[in-house]
Amino acid sequence: MFLSELGMFLFLSVFLVLTVVMSGSKLASVDFEVFGNVQVMDYFCMIQYTEDQGRSLGLSGWVKNTRQGTVIGQIQGHPDRVNDMKLWLKNVGSPSSRIDRTVFSNERDISKLEIHGFSTRY
């Protein structure tokens, strides 16, 4: 009986370690579009603040202005940090922006970063 309990303990220990290791390497990717007053004079401010926020969270990605007056982009990194960035994009933005809504799409798990660093696209 002792050996079977020890075997079960070892199995569960290995399972838990593998679960932690595998979840620790999981990354997330999500596209976003921010609607509101994020254009004209605030465009440069919103773009720069988005880059700065992404970098401060250790994320990779890009951000870009659209002809429709929105800001779009993609963020990749640790899922918790991606969620922090999603909250920032939805509720904070740059000091002079007014965010009406933010749409997130193509949210997925990735095994490695597809983008390195954070940049502005034109």
C-alpha positions, -999 to +999 in steps of 0.1 A: +000+000+000+028+024+009+044+019-026+011+026-044+006+058-023+042+069-030+037+061-067+005+082-068+023+110-049+052+110-074+027+109-104+008+139-090+040+158-083+053+153-118+019+162-132+017+194-112+053+205-121+046+198-158+013+218-156+031+248-140+060+247-165+036+243-195+013+271-183+043+293-177+054+291-213+019+298-227+016+332-244-014+351-257-020+372-288-049+396-294-058+422-319-075+455-308-093+485-322-099+516-301-128+539-310-133+574-297-114+606-297-080+591-304-073+609-336-057+642-349-036+658-321-042+629-298-031+604-325+006+608-317-001+609-280-022+577-281+003+559-303+032+568-280+013+560-248+003+526-262+039+518-272+051+529-237+024+509-219+031+478-239+068+480-233+064+487-196+043+455-194+070+435-213+047+429-243+055+428-280+032+442-306+023+471-328+000+500-330-014+520-360-037+548-369-065+541-394-082+562-420-115+556-401-102+575-371-095+545-349-063+530-335-056+494-342-029+470-332-018+436-319-003+427-285+015+395-276+030+382-244+022+366-210-016+362-206-017+383-174+002+412-190-020+410-221-051+413-199-035+443-181-030+459-215-065+451-226-078+469-195-056+499-202-067+501-239-104+498-228-104+522-198-073+545-198-055+553-230-035+585-233-043+614-210-061+634-238-080+605-254-116+597-249-122+560-254-158+551-264-152+514-269-124+489-276-130+458-296-107+428-292-105+400-318-084+370-329-075+362-293-055+331-292-028+312-274+006+311-290+037+290-282+062+317-291+062+354-299+055+362-335+065+399-330+095+411-311+094+446-295+067+472-297+064+495-327+043+520-347+032+509-381+023+534-408 
